Amino acid sequence: MSENTNKIMAKNSRNAGRQVGMGFGPRMGGEKARDFKGTMKKLAQYLSEYKLSILTVLIFAIASAGFSIVGPKILGKATTKLFEGVMAKIAGTGNVDFTAIGKIMITLIGLYLLSSLFGYIQGWIMSGVSMKVSYRFRKDISEKINRMPFRYFDNTNQGEVLSRVTNDVDTLSQTLNQSLGQIITSVTTVIGVLIMMFTISWQMTLVALAIIPISMILILMIVKNSQKYFKQQQDYLGNVNGHVEEMYGGHLVMKAFNGEKKSIEKFDGLNDKLYGSAWKSQFLTSIMMPLMNFVGNLGYVGVSILGGYLAAKRTIEVGDIQAFIQYVRQFTQPIAQIANISNILQQTAASAERVFEFLAEEEEIPETSDPIKLDHVEGHVEFRNVHFGYKPDQMIIHNFSVSIKPGQKVAIVGPTGAGKTTIVKLLMRFYDVNEGAILIDGHDIREFSRNDLRSMFGMVLQDTWVYNASIMENIRYGRLDATDEEVIAAAKAAYVDSFVHTLPNGYDMILNEEATNVSQGQKQLITIARAILANPRILILDEATSSVDTRTEIRIQKAMNNLMRNRTSFIIAHRLSTIRDADLILVMNQGNIVEQGTHEELLRKGGFYAKLYTSQFEVVTAS
């Protein structure tokens, strides 16, 4: 990947991180949340476990808002006392009663302190609830992933799944942490302030209320337009994250095929869509407060004119006007907050909908209620009239039948797309057959628990898998309770020991995240050592020596021959010279077994296998 591509993607990743911090999450599409009410109802049910904490937050938020609401009324009394004292002093009939004003101010300070204390407590409790909810969501998603069929991950972008675990859950967490208490406080404030305003002057209250229809019209217009852009933003961020992850993961392949330009073009297209939706959503959100302030100022003008008129008529006191103006500000501010929160709730609904959609995805076929557990696995494997297709209307395995005796070494060969690896996936029950059955020791594999079934197998695949840990721990993954001595013995059998001492820290060397600090062949040797350590009854070797040199391959074949002795083994190979000593060779083409027998028998037939075998030695000459 070019340096320019790296810079662009790194910049976008930082921007995505900042957006997540501000409460944005990944989302795709352009429509509104399909079921806002239903999603919020599900979220409320999800939060019911924390109803006591949320009830406490509700009480403390109302109390905090209540103490804050009373403040201006009491402050107005202090203003009236001061005004009356000044007027009395001017008239020579008295002085300012600073003692009474002092008592009022002490009471006011106490109320504001209680309001702050209650606000702090409700915020602290809500932070705890939001973290617990985030933990529970991520835990549920993590457990759900383990119950999902492989088919889902074959058809879903990895970045999209990751976005649901990170960005969408972060959005929900921030909404709970920041917005729930604010909603309660704002609603309480609006109701409380309205009551206090009516106690001062119903005429001025009606003037102040005249701004509400204007505010509501503006709010509805903004929310209607911003909702779809928030949902788009959630989506496009997920697409951008997925593309970035794929490009970094396939870095070498993309660079080898000169895909930088195409990658940048795709990234720019996705990023432009993200920019457009993010800009529109943020612009509409940002104009909310200025518009509310403008409408609020119109209310101030009307209240000030009417208040001055009523004060001149001695209908209300000067302190009441000062208190009423404060209440007008307190009244318009929570309305604006509620309007702003309504945007956040739309965004929250989009994120919650995605999370709940994922949690509601179809899972693997449930385990049998009474699974079989074999004390000893012989290794007799039978495919009985198996039909399978990744899509129900596109079968790729047709009436596949074969019986394999315990301890036999079975090679599966055939051209690309013949169904060789699919057979292995069915055997491990990564997918369930559409028709027919697969049996081990006479029992349908669906009668075993998946854990027990897969523990019978050891696998070495063409696509090696190691993780960010030491070489010792990567080998120990085959049997987690193995001792260091047993790990080293398996490493010696797989010829890992022959190169590991040339590496820094030997067995304790940490493989980096991409495992680029060892060669592809060395990674394959590590996975072979892992299979040897697992000591399974049935082995699956899918091009297990495809990434090692010829000399190492000979060594591995010797180790494998020892490992496969008295074990049922399935070997998938393209290099037919490596499976000449197999007990049985199954020749597949287009999902069917077209031939079977030993190497010599199949060559004597001169059929499909013979053509495959001899084609490896053909020399293509220029005409």
Solvent accessible surface area in square Angstrom, and as a share of the most:
residue,aa,sasa,rsa
1,M,8,0.04
2,S,36,0.23
3,E,120,0.54
4,N,85,0.44
5,T,2,0.01
6,N,48,0.25
7,K,125,0.53
8,I,48,0.24
9,M,0,0.00
10,A,38,0.29
11,K,119,0.50
12,N,6,0.03
13,S,53,0.34
14,R,138,0.51
15,N,46,0.24
16,A,9,0.07
17,G,44,0.42
18,R,140,0.51
19,Q,27,0.12
20,V,19,0.11
21,G,51,0.49
22,M,127,0.57
23,G,10,0.10
24,F,12,0.05
25,G,0,0.00
26,P,0,0.00
27,R,13,0.05
28,M,67,0.30
29,G,31,0.30
30,G,33,0.31
31,E,84,0.38
32,K,104,0.44
33,A,11,0.08
34,R,146,0.53
35,D,76,0.39
36,F,65,0.27
37,K,173,0.73
38,G,20,0.20
39,T,7,0.04
40,M,49,0.22
41,K,132,0.56
42,K,105,0.44
43,L,10,0.05
44,A,60,0.46
45,Q,113,0.50
46,Y,23,0.09
47,L,19,0.10
48,S,57,0.37
49,E,116,0.52
50,Y,27,0.10
51,K,145,0.61
52,L,137,0.68
53,S,37,0.24
54,I,37,0.19
55,L,92,0.46
56,T,40,0.23
57,V,0,0.00
58,L,67,0.33
59,I,100,0.51
60,F,48,0.20
61,A,0,0.00
62,I,77,0.39
63,A,25,0.19
64,S,15,0.09
65,A,4,0.03
66,G,27,0.26
67,F,56,0.23
68,S,32,0.21
69,I,9,0.05
70,V,57,0.33
71,G,0,0.00
72,P,3,0.02
73,K,46,0.19
74,I,27,0.14
75,L,45,0.22
76,G,1,0.01
77,K,112,0.47
78,A,6,0.05
79,T,39,0.22
80,T,12,0.07
81,K,84,0.36
82,L,81,0.40
83,F,77,0.32
84,E,90,0.40
85,G,6,0.05
86,V,64,0.37
87,M,95,0.42
88,A,26,0.20
89,K,130,0.55
90,I,133,0.67
91,A,75,0.58
92,G,66,0.63
93,T,112,0.65
94,G,31,0.30
95,N,115,0.59
96,V,21,0.12
97,D,69,0.36
98,F,145,0.60
99,T,93,0.54
100,A,24,0.18
101,I,23,0.12
102,G,29,0.28
103,K,134,0.57
104,I,29,0.15
105,M,70,0.31
106,I,126,0.64
107,T,70,0.41
108,L,8,0.04
109,I,99,0.50
110,G,31,0.30
111,L,28,0.14
112,Y,84,0.32
113,L,119,0.59
114,L,73,0.36
115,S,12,0.08
116,S,74,0.48
117,L,91,0.45
118,F,48,0.20
119,G,22,0.21
120,Y,151,0.58
121,I,48,0.24
122,Q,25,0.11
123,G,28,0.27
124,W,174,0.61
125,I,34,0.17
126,M,1,0.00
127,S,40,0.26
128,G,32,0.30
129,V,5,0.03
130,S,0,0.00
131,M,111,0.50
132,K,119,0.50
133,V,1,0.01
134,S,8,0.05
135,Y,149,0.57
136,R,69,0.25
137,F,0,0.00
138,R,78,0.29
139,K,91,0.39
140,D,36,0.19
141,I,1,0.00
142,S,58,0.38
143,E,69,0.31
144,K,4,0.02
145,I,55,0.28
146,N,120,0.62
147,R,104,0.38
148,M,7,0.03
149,P,24,0.15
150,F,83,0.35
151,R,95,0.35
152,Y,32,0.12
153,F,76,0.32
154,D,93,0.48
155,N,120,0.62
156,T,31,0.18
157,N,60,0.31
158,Q,129,0.57
159,G,1,0.01
160,E,9,0.04
161,V,14,0.08
162,L,94,0.47
163,S,2,0.01
164,R,26,0.10
165,V,32,0.19
166,T,48,0.28
167,N,11,0.06
168,D,0,0.00
169,V,0,0.00
170,D,37,0.19
171,T,3,0.02
172,L,3,0.01
173,S,10,0.06
174,Q,40,0.18
175,T,12,0.07
176,L,10,0.05
177,N,54,0.28
178,Q,119,0.53
179,S,3,0.02
180,L,41,0.20
181,G,6,0.06
182,Q,70,0.31
183,I,45,0.23
184,I,21,0.11
185,T,44,0.25
186,S,1,0.00
187,V,64,0.37
188,T,25,0.14
189,T,16,0.09
190,V,29,0.17
191,I,100,0.51
192,G,16,0.15
193,V,0,0.00
194,L,51,0.25
195,I,102,0.52
196,M,34,0.15
197,M,0,0.00
198,F,93,0.39
199,T,86,0.50
200,I,17,0.09
201,S,6,0.04
202,W,150,0.52
203,Q,56,0.25
204,M,0,0.00
205,T,0,0.00
206,L,92,0.46
207,V,50,0.29
208,A,0,0.00
209,L,41,0.20
210,A,62,0.48
211,I,9,0.05
212,I,50,0.25
213,P,76,0.48
214,I,82,0.41
215,S,4,0.03
216,M,86,0.38
217,I,102,0.52
218,L,39,0.19
219,I,13,0.07
220,L,112,0.56
221,M,110,0.49
222,I,10,0.05
223,V,20,0.11
224,K,146,0.62
225,N,66,0.34
226,S,0,0.00
227,Q,23,0.10
228,K,74,0.32
229,Y,40,0.15
230,F,6,0.03
231,K,3,0.01
232,Q,37,0.17
233,Q,0,0.00
234,Q,0,0.00
235,D,0,0.00
236,Y,41,0.15
237,L,0,0.00
238,G,0,0.00
239,N,45,0.23
240,V,0,0.00
241,N,38,0.19
242,G,0,0.00
243,H,6,0.03
244,V,15,0.08
245,E,64,0.29
246,E,76,0.34
247,M,36,0.16
248,Y,86,0.33
249,G,57,0.55
250,G,28,0.27
251,H,57,0.25
252,L,131,0.65
253,V,98,0.56
254,M,20,0.09
255,K,90,0.38
256,A,78,0.61
257,F,162,0.68
258,N,124,0.64
259,G,18,0.17
260,E,33,0.15
261,K,152,0.64
262,K,158,0.67
263,S,5,0.03
264,I,36,0.18
265,E,102,0.46
266,K,111,0.47
267,F,2,0.01
268,D,57,0.30
269,G,33,0.32
270,L,28,0.14
271,N,45,0.23
272,D,93,0.48
273,K,111,0.47
274,L,7,0.03
275,Y,147,0.56
276,G,23,0.22
277,S,4,0.03
278,A,11,0.09
279,W,134,0.47
280,K,82,0.35
281,S,0,0.00
282,Q,61,0.27
283,F,97,0.41
284,L,27,0.13
285,T,30,0.18
286,S,68,0.44
287,I,48,0.24
288,M,0,0.00
289,M,77,0.35
290,P,79,0.50
291,L,54,0.27
292,M,9,0.04
293,N,87,0.45
294,F,124,0.52
295,V,2,0.01
296,G,3,0.03
297,N,79,0.41
298,L,85,0.42
299,G,2,0.02
300,Y,37,0.14
301,V,87,0.50
302,G,22,0.21
303,V,0,0.00
304,S,55,0.35
305,I,124,0.63
306,L,39,0.20
307,G,0,0.00
308,G,40,0.39
309,Y,122,0.46
310,L,9,0.04
311,A,25,0.20
312,A,84,0.65
313,K,119,0.50
314,R,207,0.75
315,T,78,0.45
316,I,19,0.10
317,E,89,0.40
318,V,56,0.32
319,G,0,0.00
320,D,29,0.15
321,I,27,0.14
322,Q,47,0.21
323,A,0,0.00
324,F,0,0.00
325,I,63,0.32
326,Q,62,0.27
327,Y,0,0.00
328,V,0,0.00
329,R,147,0.54
330,Q,39,0.17
331,F,2,0.01
332,T,21,0.12
333,Q,94,0.42
334,P,6,0.04
335,I,19,0.10
336,A,1,0.01
337,Q,49,0.22
338,I,64,0.33
339,A,2,0.01
340,N,44,0.22
341,I,3,0.01
342,S,29,0.19
343,N,1,0.00
344,I,51,0.26
345,L,44,0.22
346,Q,27,0.12
347,Q,7,0.03
348,T,1,0.01
349,A,0,0.00
350,A,1,0.01
351,S,0,0.00
352,A,0,0.00
353,E,11,0.05
354,R,1,0.00
355,V,0,0.00
356,F,23,0.10
357,E,52,0.23
358,F,1,0.00
359,L,42,0.21
360,A,80,0.62
361,E,65,0.29
362,E,143,0.64
363,E,66,0.30
364,E,33,0.15
365,I,96,0.49
366,P,114,0.72
367,E,78,0.35
368,T,47,0.27
369,S,120,0.77
370,D,118,0.61
371,P,60,0.38
372,I,48,0.24
373,K,151,0.64
374,L,46,0.23
375,D,155,0.80
376,H,113,0.51
377,V,18,0.10
378,E,90,0.41
379,G,0,0.00
380,H,54,0.24
381,V,0,0.00
382,E,37,0.17
383,F,2,0.01
384,R,113,0.41
385,N,73,0.37
386,V,0,0.00
387,H,46,0.20
388,F,0,0.00
389,G,1,0.01
390,Y,69,0.26
391,K,118,0.50
392,P,108,0.68
393,D,120,0.62
394,Q,105,0.47
395,M,64,0.28
396,I,63,0.32
397,I,0,0.00
398,H,72,0.32
399,N,87,0.45
400,F,3,0.01
401,S,52,0.34
402,V,14,0.08
403,S,64,0.41
404,I,0,0.00
405,K,131,0.55
406,P,64,0.40
407,G,27,0.26
408,Q,42,0.19
409,K,27,0.11
410,V,0,0.00
411,A,0,0.00
412,I,1,0.01
413,V,0,0.00
414,G,7,0.07
415,P,48,0.30
416,T,129,0.75
417,G,73,0.70
418,A,2,0.01
419,G,9,0.09
420,K,12,0.05
421,T,59,0.34
422,T,11,0.07
423,I,1,0.01
424,V,4,0.02
425,K,66,0.28
426,L,0,0.00
427,L,0,0.00
428,M,10,0.05
429,R,7,0.03
430,F,41,0.17
431,Y,11,0.04
432,D,34,0.18
433,V,18,0.10
434,N,64,0.33
435,E,103,0.46
436,G,32,0.31
437,A,18,0.14
438,I,3,0.01
439,L,16,0.08
440,I,0,0.00
441,D,33,0.17
442,G,48,0.47
443,H,59,0.26
444,D,26,0.13
445,I,8,0.04
446,R,85,0.31
447,E,70,0.31
448,F,0,0.00
449,S,21,0.13
450,R,20,0.07
451,N,118,0.61
452,D,26,0.14
453,L,0,0.00
454,R,66,0.24
455,S,81,0.52
456,M,14,0.06
457,F,14,0.06
458,G,4,0.04
459,M,49,0.22
460,V,1,0.00
461,L,70,0.35
462,Q,81,0.36
463,D,118,0.61
464,T,28,0.16
465,W,129,0.45
466,V,19,0.11
467,Y,73,0.28
468,N,83,0.43
469,A,17,0.13
470,S,12,0.08
471,I,0,0.00
472,M,21,0.09
473,E,70,0.31
474,N,0,0.00
475,I,0,0.00
476,R,34,0.12
477,Y,111,0.42
478,G,25,0.24
479,R,82,0.30
480,L,134,0.67
481,D,116,0.60
482,A,5,0.04
483,T,69,0.40
484,D,67,0.35
485,E,125,0.56
486,E,69,0.31
487,V,0,0.00
488,I,52,0.26
489,A,58,0.45
490,A,5,0.04
491,A,0,0.00
492,K,119,0.51
493,A,43,0.33
494,A,0,0.00
495,Y,58,0.22
496,V,0,0.00
497,D,27,0.14
498,S,72,0.47
499,F,23,0.09
500,V,0,0.00
501,H,126,0.56
502,T,108,0.63
503,L,30,0.15
504,P,94,0.59
505,N,118,0.60
506,G,13,0.12
507,Y,21,0.08
508,D,97,0.50
509,M,14,0.06
510,I,99,0.50
511,L,0,0.00
512,N,59,0.30
513,E,146,0.66
514,E,112,0.50
515,A,5,0.04
516,T,95,0.55
517,N,60,0.31
518,V,12,0.07
519,S,59,0.38
520,Q,80,0.36
521,G,14,0.13
522,Q,41,0.18
523,K,32,0.13
524,Q,0,0.00
525,L,10,0.05
526,I,0,0.00
527,T,9,0.05
528,I,0,0.00
529,A,0,0.00
530,R,30,0.11
531,A,4,0.03
532,I,27,0.14
533,L,7,0.04
534,A,33,0.26
535,N,90,0.46
536,P,7,0.04
537,R,73,0.27
538,I,0,0.00
539,L,0,0.00
540,I,0,0.00
541,L,7,0.03
542,D,14,0.07
543,E,15,0.07
544,A,9,0.07
545,T,12,0.07
546,S,40,0.26
547,S,38,0.25
548,V,19,0.11
549,D,85,0.44
550,T,100,0.58
551,R,174,0.64
552,T,25,0.14
553,E,15,0.07
554,I,96,0.49
555,R,81,0.30
556,I,0,0.00
557,Q,51,0.23
558,K,121,0.51
559,A,9,0.07
560,M,3,0.01
561,N,56,0.29
562,N,90,0.46
563,L,14,0.07
564,M,11,0.05
565,R,147,0.53
566,N,113,0.58
567,R,40,0.15
568,T,0,0.00
569,S,0,0.00
570,F,1,0.00
571,I,23,0.12
572,I,2,0.01
573,A,7,0.05
574,H,91,0.41
575,R,92,0.33
576,L,7,0.03
577,S,46,0.30
578,T,33,0.19
579,I,2,0.01
580,R,121,0.44
581,D,86,0.45
582,A,6,0.05
583,D,71,0.37
584,L,25,0.13
585,I,0,0.00
586,L,2,0.01
587,V,0,0.00
588,M,0,0.00
589,N,42,0.21
590,Q,136,0.60
591,G,0,0.00
592,N,55,0.28
593,I,37,0.19
594,V,70,0.40
595,E,29,0.13
596,Q,83,0.37
597,G,8,0.08
598,T,44,0.25
599,H,11,0.05
600,E,95,0.43
601,E,75,0.34
602,L,0,0.00
603,L,60,0.30
604,R,181,0.66
605,K,127,0.54
606,G,47,0.45
607,G,21,0.20
608,F,65,0.27
609,Y,0,0.00
610,A,12,0.09
611,K,145,0.61
612,L,45,0.22
613,Y,25,0.09
614,T,70,0.41
615,S,56,0.36
616,Q,73,0.33
617,F,121,0.51
618,E,121,0.54
619,V,128,0.74
620,V,144,0.83
621,T,108,0.63
622,A,106,0.82
623,S,162,1.04
